[in-house]
């Protein structure tokens, strides 16, 4: 409206997301990614941007690759061979936003540690069964959230999964 470029520096990602037309994410003085708030949220270029943008933060899980995809609990999440061939080893970092996880019959088994009820929504904080260091946050229906101590399976929304190289942290391109 004013026809003036303004640079605003903040460490608060929520403030950057609400005020910025374009955001530059820096880490240790190095430019990680530039884009609109939506671009950074929907297509983070690396693990740092994925974990920095969004509240609550994206779930970032180191998972093994297998023939046809990524091993996610008791299922295999399908991933094209061309995408998996970009990975440095036999593991990838899979990123899933809390709102992109749904309770399912199969998937990643999570024991519920805390249920944060917010009315229409509830946030589930838990840990993956068999891997206590894998913390998971999911947004569920606030009227029927699972109970603390319960084990539930989460499956990601296929179009909203992000895969990153385990060594470089860079996004695997489809």
PyMOL CGO cylinders between C-alpha atoms (Angstrom):
from pymol import cmd
from pymol.cgo import CYLINDER

trace = [
    CYLINDER, 0.00, 0.00, 0.00, 2.82, 2.40, 0.86, 0.3, 1, 1, 1, 1, 1, 1,
    CYLINDER, 2.82, 2.40, 0.86, 5.10, 1.20, -1.93, 0.3, 1, 1, 1, 1, 1, 1,
    CYLINDER, 5.10, 1.20, -1.93, 7.98, 0.86, 0.57, 0.3, 1, 1, 1, 1, 1, 1,
    CYLINDER, 7.98, 0.86, 0.57, 9.96, -2.26, 1.32, 0.3, 1, 1, 1, 1, 1, 1,
    CYLINDER, 9.96, -2.26, 1.32, 10.30, -2.87, 5.05, 0.3, 1, 1, 1, 1, 1, 1,
    CYLINDER, 10.30, -2.87, 5.05, 12.55, -5.42, 6.69, 0.3, 1, 1, 1, 1, 1, 1,
    CYLINDER, 12.55, -5.42, 6.69, 11.35, -6.56, 10.10, 0.3, 1, 1, 1, 1, 1, 1,
    CYLINDER, 11.35, -6.56, 10.10, 13.53, -8.82, 12.22, 0.3, 1, 1, 1, 1, 1, 1,
    CYLINDER, 13.53, -8.82, 12.22, 11.99, -11.14, 14.80, 0.3, 1, 1, 1, 1, 1, 1,
    CYLINDER, 11.99, -11.14, 14.80, 12.73, -14.42, 16.54, 0.3, 1, 1, 1, 1, 1, 1,
    CYLINDER, 12.73, -14.42, 16.54, 9.00, -15.06, 16.98, 0.3, 1, 1, 1, 1, 1, 1,
    CYLINDER, 9.00, -15.06, 16.98, 7.81, -17.30, 14.14, 0.3, 1, 1, 1, 1, 1, 1,
    CYLINDER, 7.81, -17.30, 14.14, 4.15, -16.54, 14.90, 0.3, 1, 1, 1, 1, 1, 1,
    CYLINDER, 4.15, -16.54, 14.90, 4.82, -12.83, 14.50, 0.3, 1, 1, 1, 1, 1, 1,
    CYLINDER, 4.82, -12.83, 14.50, 6.69, -13.46, 11.24, 0.3, 1, 1, 1, 1, 1, 1,
    CYLINDER, 6.69, -13.46, 11.24, 3.88, -15.63, 9.89, 0.3, 1, 1, 1, 1, 1, 1,
    CYLINDER, 3.88, -15.63, 9.89, 1.19, -13.04, 10.66, 0.3, 1, 1, 1, 1, 1, 1,
    CYLINDER, 1.19, -13.04, 10.66, 3.05, -9.89, 9.58, 0.3, 1, 1, 1, 1, 1, 1,
    CYLINDER, 3.05, -9.89, 9.58, 5.24, -11.00, 6.69, 0.3, 1, 1, 1, 1, 1, 1,
    CYLINDER, 5.24, -11.00, 6.69, 4.46, -11.16, 2.98, 0.3, 1, 1, 1, 1, 1, 1,
    CYLINDER, 4.46, -11.16, 2.98, 7.72, -13.06, 2.54, 0.3, 1, 1, 1, 1, 1, 1,
    CYLINDER, 7.72, -13.06, 2.54, 9.84, -14.63, 5.24, 0.3, 1, 1, 1, 1, 1, 1,
    CYLINDER, 9.84, -14.63, 5.24, 13.55, -15.33, 5.30, 0.3, 1, 1, 1, 1, 1, 1,
    CYLINDER, 13.55, -15.33, 5.30, 14.50, -18.07, 7.76, 0.3, 1, 1, 1, 1, 1, 1,
    CYLINDER, 14.50, -18.07, 7.76, 18.07, -17.85, 9.04, 0.3, 1, 1, 1, 1, 1, 1,
    CYLINDER, 18.07, -17.85, 9.04, 20.06, -20.32, 11.12, 0.3, 1, 1, 1, 1, 1, 1,
    CYLINDER, 20.06, -20.32, 11.12, 23.48, -19.35, 12.46, 0.3, 1, 1, 1, 1, 1, 1,
    CYLINDER, 23.48, -19.35, 12.46, 23.55, -16.47, 9.97, 0.3, 1, 1, 1, 1, 1, 1,
    CYLINDER, 23.55, -16.47, 9.97, 22.89, -18.72, 6.96, 0.3, 1, 1, 1, 1, 1, 1,
    CYLINDER, 22.89, -18.72, 6.96, 19.78, -18.34, 4.82, 0.3, 1, 1, 1, 1, 1, 1,
    CYLINDER, 19.78, -18.34, 4.82, 17.72, -21.53, 5.00, 0.3, 1, 1, 1, 1, 1, 1,
    CYLINDER, 17.72, -21.53, 5.00, 14.63, -20.63, 2.94, 0.3, 1, 1, 1, 1, 1, 1,
    CYLINDER, 14.63, -20.63, 2.94, 12.72, -17.65, 1.56, 0.3, 1, 1, 1, 1, 1, 1,
    CYLINDER, 12.72, -17.65, 1.56, 9.03, -17.69, 0.74, 0.3, 1, 1, 1, 1, 1, 1,
    CYLINDER, 9.03, -17.69, 0.74, 5.54, -16.71, 1.72, 0.3, 1, 1, 1, 1, 1, 1,
    CYLINDER, 5.54, -16.71, 1.72, 4.31, -17.92, 5.12, 0.3, 1, 1, 1, 1, 1, 1,
    CYLINDER, 4.31, -17.92, 5.12, 2.14, -20.52, 3.34, 0.3, 1, 1, 1, 1, 1, 1,
    CYLINDER, 2.14, -20.52, 3.34, 5.06, -21.79, 1.22, 0.3, 1, 1, 1, 1, 1, 1,
    CYLINDER, 5.06, -21.79, 1.22, 7.27, -22.25, 4.27, 0.3, 1, 1, 1, 1, 1, 1,
    CYLINDER, 7.27, -22.25, 4.27, 4.48, -24.01, 6.16, 0.3, 1, 1, 1, 1, 1, 1,
    CYLINDER, 4.48, -24.01, 6.16, 3.40, -26.31, 3.31, 0.3, 1, 1, 1, 1, 1, 1,
    CYLINDER, 3.40, -26.31, 3.31, 6.81, -27.03, 1.72, 0.3, 1, 1, 1, 1, 1, 1,
    CYLINDER, 6.81, -27.03, 1.72, 9.66, -26.53, 4.17, 0.3, 1, 1, 1, 1, 1, 1,
    CYLINDER, 9.66, -26.53, 4.17, 12.99, -26.87, 2.39, 0.3, 1, 1, 1, 1, 1, 1,
    CYLINDER, 12.99, -26.87, 2.39, 14.78, -28.61, 5.24, 0.3, 1, 1, 1, 1, 1, 1,
    CYLINDER, 14.78, -28.61, 5.24, 14.37, -30.07, 8.72, 0.3, 1, 1, 1, 1, 1, 1,
    CYLINDER, 14.37, -30.07, 8.72, 15.25, -26.79, 10.44, 0.3, 1, 1, 1, 1, 1, 1,
    CYLINDER, 15.25, -26.79, 10.44, 12.50, -24.83, 8.66, 0.3, 1, 1, 1, 1, 1, 1,
    CYLINDER, 12.50, -24.83, 8.66, 10.04, -27.71, 9.17, 0.3, 1, 1, 1, 1, 1, 1,
    CYLINDER, 10.04, -27.71, 9.17, 10.63, -27.70, 12.92, 0.3, 1, 1, 1, 1, 1, 1,
    CYLINDER, 10.63, -27.70, 12.92, 10.72, -23.91, 13.24, 0.3, 1, 1, 1, 1, 1, 1,
    CYLINDER, 10.72, -23.91, 13.24, 7.57, -22.93, 11.32, 0.3, 1, 1, 1, 1, 1, 1,
    CYLINDER, 7.57, -22.93, 11.32, 4.24, -23.94, 12.87, 0.3, 1, 1, 1, 1, 1, 1,
    CYLINDER, 4.24, -23.94, 12.87, 2.82, -24.19, 16.35, 0.3, 1, 1, 1, 1, 1, 1,
    CYLINDER, 2.82, -24.19, 16.35, 2.78, -26.80, 17.70, 0.3, 1, 1, 1, 1, 1, 1,
    CYLINDER, 2.78, -26.80, 17.70, 5.87, -27.85, 15.80, 0.3, 1, 1, 1, 1, 1, 1,
    CYLINDER, 5.87, -27.85, 15.80, 5.92, -30.48, 13.08, 0.3, 1, 1, 1, 1, 1, 1,
    CYLINDER, 5.92, -30.48, 13.08, 6.53, -34.06, 14.21, 0.3, 1, 1, 1, 1, 1, 1,
    CYLINDER, 6.53, -34.06, 14.21, 9.94, -35.09, 12.87, 0.3, 1, 1, 1, 1, 1, 1,
    CYLINDER, 9.94, -35.09, 12.87, 10.56, -38.83, 13.12, 0.3, 1, 1, 1, 1, 1, 1,
    CYLINDER, 10.56, -38.83, 13.12, 13.63, -40.73, 11.93, 0.3, 1, 1, 1, 1, 1, 1,
    CYLINDER, 13.63, -40.73, 11.93, 12.20, -43.83, 10.27, 0.3, 1, 1, 1, 1, 1, 1,
    CYLINDER, 12.20, -43.83, 10.27, 13.65, -46.71, 8.23, 0.3, 1, 1, 1, 1, 1, 1,
    CYLINDER, 13.65, -46.71, 8.23, 13.02, -47.02, 4.52, 0.3, 1, 1, 1, 1, 1, 1,
    CYLINDER, 13.02, -47.02, 4.52, 11.81, -50.29, 3.07, 0.3, 1, 1, 1, 1, 1, 1,
    CYLINDER, 11.81, -50.29, 3.07, 10.81, -51.61, -0.31, 0.3, 1, 1, 1, 1, 1, 1,
    CYLINDER, 10.81, -51.61, -0.31, 8.01, -49.33, -1.49, 0.3, 1, 1, 1, 1, 1, 1,
    CYLINDER, 8.01, -49.33, -1.49, 8.14, -46.70, 1.22, 0.3, 1, 1, 1, 1, 1, 1,
    CYLINDER, 8.14, -46.70, 1.22, 8.86, -45.76, 4.80, 0.3, 1, 1, 1, 1, 1, 1,
    CYLINDER, 8.86, -45.76, 4.80, 8.16, -48.07, 7.75, 0.3, 1, 1, 1, 1, 1, 1,
    CYLINDER, 8.16, -48.07, 7.75, 5.63, -46.25, 9.95, 0.3, 1, 1, 1, 1, 1, 1,
    CYLINDER, 5.63, -46.25, 9.95, 4.65, -48.40, 12.90, 0.3, 1, 1, 1, 1, 1, 1,
    CYLINDER, 4.65, -48.40, 12.90, 2.86, -51.52, 11.66, 0.3, 1, 1, 1, 1, 1, 1,
    CYLINDER, 2.86, -51.52, 11.66, 2.43, -50.17, 8.10, 0.3, 1, 1, 1, 1, 1, 1,
    CYLINDER, 2.43, -50.17, 8.10, 4.49, -49.00, 5.18, 0.3, 1, 1, 1, 1, 1, 1,
    CYLINDER, 4.49, -49.00, 5.18, 3.79, -45.45, 4.06, 0.3, 1, 1, 1, 1, 1, 1,
    CYLINDER, 3.79, -45.45, 4.06, 4.11, -45.59, 0.25, 0.3, 1, 1, 1, 1, 1, 1,
    CYLINDER, 4.11, -45.59, 0.25, 6.86, -43.43, -1.28, 0.3, 1, 1, 1, 1, 1, 1,
    CYLINDER, 6.86, -43.43, -1.28, 7.99, -43.44, -4.89, 0.3, 1, 1, 1, 1, 1, 1,
    CYLINDER, 7.99, -43.44, -4.89, 11.30, -45.16, -5.57, 0.3, 1, 1, 1, 1, 1, 1,
    CYLINDER, 11.30, -45.16, -5.57, 12.67, -42.00, -7.24, 0.3, 1, 1, 1, 1, 1, 1,
    CYLINDER, 12.67, -42.00, -7.24, 12.12, -40.04, -4.01, 0.3, 1, 1, 1, 1, 1, 1,
    CYLINDER, 12.12, -40.04, -4.01, 13.64, -42.73, -1.77, 0.3, 1, 1, 1, 1, 1, 1,
    CYLINDER, 13.64, -42.73, -1.77, 16.69, -42.97, -4.05, 0.3, 1, 1, 1, 1, 1, 1,
    CYLINDER, 16.69, -42.97, -4.05, 17.62, -39.40, -3.01, 0.3, 1, 1, 1, 1, 1, 1,
    CYLINDER, 17.62, -39.40, -3.01, 18.12, -40.49, 0.61, 0.3, 1, 1, 1, 1, 1, 1,
    CYLINDER, 18.12, -40.49, 0.61, 21.70, -40.88, 1.87, 0.3, 1, 1, 1, 1, 1, 1,
    CYLINDER, 21.70, -40.88, 1.87, 21.06, -44.11, 3.76, 0.3, 1, 1, 1, 1, 1, 1,
    CYLINDER, 21.06, -44.11, 3.76, 18.34, -46.49, 4.84, 0.3, 1, 1, 1, 1, 1, 1,
    CYLINDER, 18.34, -46.49, 4.84, 16.54, -43.94, 7.03, 0.3, 1, 1, 1, 1, 1, 1,
    CYLINDER, 16.54, -43.94, 7.03, 14.71, -40.67, 6.37, 0.3, 1, 1, 1, 1, 1, 1,
    CYLINDER, 14.71, -40.67, 6.37, 13.20, -37.97, 8.52, 0.3, 1, 1, 1, 1, 1, 1,
    CYLINDER, 13.20, -37.97, 8.52, 9.44, -37.97, 8.05, 0.3, 1, 1, 1, 1, 1, 1,
    CYLINDER, 9.44, -37.97, 8.05, 7.65, -34.75, 8.94, 0.3, 1, 1, 1, 1, 1, 1,
    CYLINDER, 7.65, -34.75, 8.94, 3.93, -34.64, 9.79, 0.3, 1, 1, 1, 1, 1, 1,
    CYLINDER, 3.93, -34.64, 9.79, 2.05, -31.67, 11.19, 0.3, 1, 1, 1, 1, 1, 1,
    CYLINDER, 2.05, -31.67, 11.19, -0.21, -32.38, 14.19, 0.3, 1, 1, 1, 1, 1, 1,
    CYLINDER, -0.21, -32.38, 14.19, -3.34, -31.56, 12.19, 0.3, 1, 1, 1, 1, 1, 1,
    CYLINDER, -3.34, -31.56, 12.19, -2.32, -34.03, 9.47, 0.3, 1, 1, 1, 1, 1, 1,
    CYLINDER, -2.32, -34.03, 9.47, -2.40, -37.09, 11.74, 0.3, 1, 1, 1, 1, 1, 1,
    CYLINDER, -2.40, -37.09, 11.74, -5.63, -39.03, 12.15, 0.3, 1, 1, 1, 1, 1, 1,
    CYLINDER, -5.63, -39.03, 12.15, -6.56, -41.87, 14.45, 0.3, 1, 1, 1, 1, 1, 1,
    CYLINDER, -6.56, -41.87, 14.45, -6.60, -45.09, 12.43, 0.3, 1, 1, 1, 1, 1, 1,
    CYLINDER, -6.60, -45.09, 12.43, -6.69, -48.87, 12.84, 0.3, 1, 1, 1, 1, 1, 1,
    CYLINDER, -6.69, -48.87, 12.84, -3.03, -49.15, 11.75, 0.3, 1, 1, 1, 1, 1, 1,
    CYLINDER, -3.03, -49.15, 11.75, -0.03, -46.85, 11.61, 0.3, 1, 1, 1, 1, 1, 1,
    CYLINDER, -0.03, -46.85, 11.61, 2.25, -45.39, 14.23, 0.3, 1, 1, 1, 1, 1, 1,
    CYLINDER, 2.25, -45.39, 14.23, 1.29, -46.75, 17.69, 0.3, 1, 1, 1, 1, 1, 1,
    CYLINDER, 1.29, -46.75, 17.69, 1.41, -43.94, 20.25, 0.3, 1, 1, 1, 1, 1, 1,
    CYLINDER, 1.41, -43.94, 20.25, 0.82, -44.10, 23.98, 0.3, 1, 1, 1, 1, 1, 1,
    CYLINDER, 0.82, -44.10, 23.98, -1.05, -40.98, 25.10, 0.3, 1, 1, 1, 1, 1, 1,
    CYLINDER, -1.05, -40.98, 25.10, 0.85, -39.07, 27.82, 0.3, 1, 1, 1, 1, 1, 1,
    CYLINDER, 0.85, -39.07, 27.82, -1.19, -35.84, 27.95, 0.3, 1, 1, 1, 1, 1, 1,
    CYLINDER, -1.19, -35.84, 27.95, -4.51, -34.70, 26.47, 0.3, 1, 1, 1, 1, 1, 1,
    CYLINDER, -4.51, -34.70, 26.47, -4.91, -30.93, 26.10, 0.3, 1, 1, 1, 1, 1, 1,
    CYLINDER, -4.91, -30.93, 26.10, -8.62, -30.27, 25.58, 0.3, 1, 1, 1, 1, 1, 1,
    CYLINDER, -8.62, -30.27, 25.58, -9.37, -26.99, 23.80, 0.3, 1, 1, 1, 1, 1, 1,
    CYLINDER, -9.37, -26.99, 23.80, -13.07, -27.32, 23.02, 0.3, 1, 1, 1, 1, 1, 1,
    CYLINDER, -13.07, -27.32, 23.02, -13.48, -28.19, 19.34, 0.3, 1, 1, 1, 1, 1, 1,
    CYLINDER, -13.48, -28.19, 19.34, -9.96, -29.64, 19.21, 0.3, 1, 1, 1, 1, 1, 1,
    CYLINDER, -9.96, -29.64, 19.21, -7.74, -31.63, 21.52, 0.3, 1, 1, 1, 1, 1, 1,
    CYLINDER, -7.74, -31.63, 21.52, -3.97, -31.99, 21.28, 0.3, 1, 1, 1, 1, 1, 1,
    CYLINDER, -3.97, -31.99, 21.28, -2.58, -35.41, 22.05, 0.3, 1, 1, 1, 1, 1, 1,
    CYLINDER, -2.58, -35.41, 22.05, 0.98, -35.55, 23.36, 0.3, 1, 1, 1, 1, 1, 1,
    CYLINDER, 0.98, -35.55, 23.36, 2.49, -39.01, 23.47, 0.3, 1, 1, 1, 1, 1, 1,
    CYLINDER, 2.49, -39.01, 23.47, 5.39, -41.24, 22.55, 0.3, 1, 1, 1, 1, 1, 1,
    CYLINDER, 5.39, -41.24, 22.55, 5.75, -43.90, 19.90, 0.3, 1, 1, 1, 1, 1, 1,
    CYLINDER, 5.75, -43.90, 19.90, 5.52, -47.42, 21.32, 0.3, 1, 1, 1, 1, 1, 1,
    CYLINDER, 5.52, -47.42, 21.32, 8.91, -49.13, 21.38, 0.3, 1, 1, 1, 1, 1, 1,
    CYLINDER, 8.91, -49.13, 21.38, 10.77, -45.83, 20.92, 0.3, 1, 1, 1, 1, 1, 1,
    CYLINDER, 10.77, -45.83, 20.92, 10.31, -43.58, 23.96, 0.3, 1, 1, 1, 1, 1, 1,
    CYLINDER, 10.31, -43.58, 23.96, 12.45, -40.85, 22.42, 0.3, 1, 1, 1, 1, 1, 1,
    CYLINDER, 12.45, -40.85, 22.42, 10.00, -40.38, 19.52, 0.3, 1, 1, 1, 1, 1, 1,
    CYLINDER, 10.00, -40.38, 19.52, 7.57, -37.76, 20.83, 0.3, 1, 1, 1, 1, 1, 1,
    CYLINDER, 7.57, -37.76, 20.83, 4.37, -37.25, 18.83, 0.3, 1, 1, 1, 1, 1, 1,
    CYLINDER, 4.37, -37.25, 18.83, 1.79, -34.44, 18.87, 0.3, 1, 1, 1, 1, 1, 1,
    CYLINDER, 1.79, -34.44, 18.87, -1.54, -34.82, 17.09, 0.3, 1, 1, 1, 1, 1, 1,
    CYLINDER, -1.54, -34.82, 17.09, -4.70, -32.71, 16.84, 0.3, 1, 1, 1, 1, 1, 1,
    CYLINDER, -4.70, -32.71, 16.84, -7.92, -34.68, 17.23, 0.3, 1, 1, 1, 1, 1, 1,
    CYLINDER, -7.92, -34.68, 17.23, -11.64, -34.14, 17.66, 0.3, 1, 1, 1, 1, 1, 1,
    CYLINDER, -11.64, -34.14, 17.66, -12.12, -32.38, 20.99, 0.3, 1, 1, 1, 1, 1, 1,
    CYLINDER, -12.12, -32.38, 20.99, -15.41, -34.15, 21.66, 0.3, 1, 1, 1, 1, 1, 1,
    CYLINDER, -15.41, -34.15, 21.66, -13.91, -37.65, 21.53, 0.3, 1, 1, 1, 1, 1, 1,
    CYLINDER, -13.91, -37.65, 21.53, -10.21, -37.50, 22.38, 0.3, 1, 1, 1, 1, 1, 1,
    CYLINDER, -10.21, -37.50, 22.38, -8.38, -40.62, 23.51, 0.3, 1, 1, 1, 1, 1, 1,
    CYLINDER, -8.38, -40.62, 23.51, -7.65, -40.92, 27.22, 0.3, 1, 1, 1, 1, 1, 1,
    CYLINDER, -7.65, -40.92, 27.22, -4.28, -40.58, 28.97, 0.3, 1, 1, 1, 1, 1, 1,
    CYLINDER, -4.28, -40.58, 28.97, -2.53, -43.98, 29.01, 0.3, 1, 1, 1, 1, 1, 1,
    CYLINDER, -2.53, -43.98, 29.01, -4.47, -45.26, 25.99, 0.3, 1, 1, 1, 1, 1, 1,
    CYLINDER, -4.47, -45.26, 25.99, -2.63, -46.54, 22.92, 0.3, 1, 1, 1, 1, 1, 1,
    CYLINDER, -2.63, -46.54, 22.92, -3.84, -45.22, 19.57, 0.3, 1, 1, 1, 1, 1, 1,
    CYLINDER, -3.84, -45.22, 19.57, -2.56, -45.54, 16.01, 0.3, 1, 1, 1, 1, 1, 1,
    CYLINDER, -2.56, -45.54, 16.01, -1.96, -42.47, 13.89, 0.3, 1, 1, 1, 1, 1, 1,
    CYLINDER, -1.96, -42.47, 13.89, -1.83, -42.36, 10.10, 0.3, 1, 1, 1, 1, 1, 1,
    CYLINDER, -1.83, -42.36, 10.10, -0.70, -39.27, 8.18, 0.3, 1, 1, 1, 1, 1, 1,
    CYLINDER, -0.70, -39.27, 8.18, -2.68, -37.50, 5.49, 0.3, 1, 1, 1, 1, 1, 1,
    CYLINDER, -2.68, -37.50, 5.49, -0.80, -38.71, 2.37, 0.3, 1, 1, 1, 1, 1, 1,
    CYLINDER, -0.80, -38.71, 2.37, -0.54, -35.32, 0.61, 0.3, 1, 1, 1, 1, 1, 1,
    CYLINDER, -0.54, -35.32, 0.61, 0.85, -33.62, 3.71, 0.3, 1, 1, 1, 1, 1, 1,
    CYLINDER, 0.85, -33.62, 3.71, 3.88, -35.79, 4.53, 0.3, 1, 1, 1, 1, 1, 1,
    CYLINDER, 3.88, -35.79, 4.53, 7.35, -34.26, 4.25, 0.3, 1, 1, 1, 1, 1, 1,
    CYLINDER, 7.35, -34.26, 4.25, 10.47, -36.37, 3.72, 0.3, 1, 1, 1, 1, 1, 1,
    CYLINDER, 10.47, -36.37, 3.72, 13.99, -35.16, 4.47, 0.3, 1, 1, 1, 1, 1, 1,
    CYLINDER, 13.99, -35.16, 4.47, 17.45, -36.66, 4.03, 0.3, 1, 1, 1, 1, 1, 1,
    CYLINDER, 17.45, -36.66, 4.03, 18.72, -37.94, 7.37, 0.3, 1, 1, 1, 1, 1, 1,
    CYLINDER, 18.72, -37.94, 7.37, 22.26, -36.58, 6.84, 0.3, 1, 1, 1, 1, 1, 1,
    CYLINDER, 22.26, -36.58, 6.84, 21.83, -33.24, 5.08, 0.3, 1, 1, 1, 1, 1, 1,
    CYLINDER, 21.83, -33.24, 5.08, 18.36, -32.42, 6.44, 0.3, 1, 1, 1, 1, 1, 1,
    CYLINDER, 18.36, -32.42, 6.44, 17.30, -31.28, 2.97, 0.3, 1, 1, 1, 1, 1, 1,
    CYLINDER, 17.30, -31.28, 2.97, 13.85, -32.03, 1.55, 0.3, 1, 1, 1, 1, 1, 1,
    CYLINDER, 13.85, -32.03, 1.55, 13.58, -35.05, -0.74, 0.3, 1, 1, 1, 1, 1, 1,
    CYLINDER, 13.58, -35.05, -0.74, 12.01, -33.80, -3.98, 0.3, 1, 1, 1, 1, 1, 1,
    CYLINDER, 12.01, -33.80, -3.98, 9.13, -35.62, -5.64, 0.3, 1, 1, 1, 1, 1, 1,
]
cmd.load_cgo(trace, "trace")
